[in-house]
Amino acid sequence: MTAAESPPAAPHRLLRNRDFQLLLWGQGLSVLGSGAAALTLPLLVLAETGSPLRVGLVEAVWTGAVAVACLAAGPLTDRYDRRAVMLWCEYGRVAVSAAFAAAVALGRAPLPVLLGAGVLLGLLTAPFSTAGLASVRKVVPPSRLAAALTLNRVRGQLAGLLGPLAGGALFALDPSLPYWLNALSFLVSAATVHALRTPLDAVERAGPRWWRAFAEGVRFLWRDRVLRRLTLIASAQNFAVDGVALTVVVVSGRHGTSSLTIGLLYDFWAAGALVGALLAPRLVDRVPYRTVLLACGAVCSLVVPLMAVSAAPAALAPLLAACAAAVSLSGSVMTYAQVVRTPDTLQGRVHGGVALLLLAAPPLGSALAGLLLERFPDEVPYLAFGALLLLLTAVTSQTSPTSMLSPRSA
């Protein structure tokens, strides 16, 4: 490689690192647009169909498509140029989001259109996110990688705060506006990828047999009793939490809560998750890990049934924030256990298996919530998911307090 072709040196100060800032803010806008669309999707389906069961079905398809795409996202990222992967995904998401927004604006968004848009967006989202995360290593020096990943997490939480608020406000003006915002955010994100100067391609591209590599990670995960238990607990927790989130939107809509107010409720959730993420590094250094997991499980299993008492936003907001903080804390501990117990050579493949399990559960939670809301009183989903969270807390109590921190070799 000649001097003219060599990549620009990455500045040690992240604020002065041009390419990292482009990635950070471009992907942040993309997450913000997705958050706005995610909040208003249940409201749109409920307005179009009047069926909570169909709301759950559409939510399940939109989320489930991302989980399915995780099977190919890693191999695509390691086998092809990451800039090209990101650009193709963003341009595809611009086209799908704009077409969906136009269909909503014209009043032509029946169930097949809702489902088709979810499938296409999900299949494009997973490769983009995976390639974007892998690209961070290319644009920052190793000494700043931990700080860069922390900023990425904070960016996601801030986008989670602003996206639902923007989506609720725009939906109140016109149901199609959140989806136009989504399309615009993807377009801006594509522009930031175009502007990157650092080569993003992998040093050595992966071979074509991606399924065998993925299976190795899943096999290790399944054979490690502690990781298997913690991952299944986290997956079941995601199942319950996603069902609770959909229940909040549907029940609030039934009681005449405005879309803007529902957006504010999601902001309380995002704020709680941000607090949990900020507290996690300090708590896990001072409090036994099993104690953290048990406390978080107890908070969720207590808070969720209380949501059945009142649908008033003033009552739901602090409960949502407390539940989100607990979920964020427990997720940080489980991620730490995964990193510690997995050999370095298997980190990526095990992460892919974990991600698939964690993302496969929420669609089922949404579907169950829609079914329960269709056939039973509004209080039933809260009580059912609260009971599941209590059961998960009991299972967590059976985990050895020290075993999950013991490194395990392949």
Secondary structure by P-SEA (a helix, b strand, c coil): cccccccccccccccccaaaaaaaaaaaaaaaaaaaaaaaaaaaaaaacccaaaaaaaaaaaaaaaaaacccaaaaaacccaaaaaaaaaaaaaaaaaaaaaaaaaccccaaaaaaaaaaaaaaaaaaaaaaaaaccccccccaaaaaaaaaaaaaaaaaaaaaaaaaaaaaaccaaaaaaaaaaaaaaaaaaaacccccccccccccaaaaaaaaaaaaaaacaaaaaaaaaaaaaaaaaaaaaaaaaaaaaaacccaaaaaaaaaaaaaaaaaaaaaaaaaaacccaaaaaaaaaaaaaaaaaaaacccccccaaaaaaaaaaaaaaaaaaaaaaaaaaccccaaaaaaaaaaaaaaacaaaaaaaaaaaaaccccaaaaaaaaaaaaaaaaaaaacccccccccccc
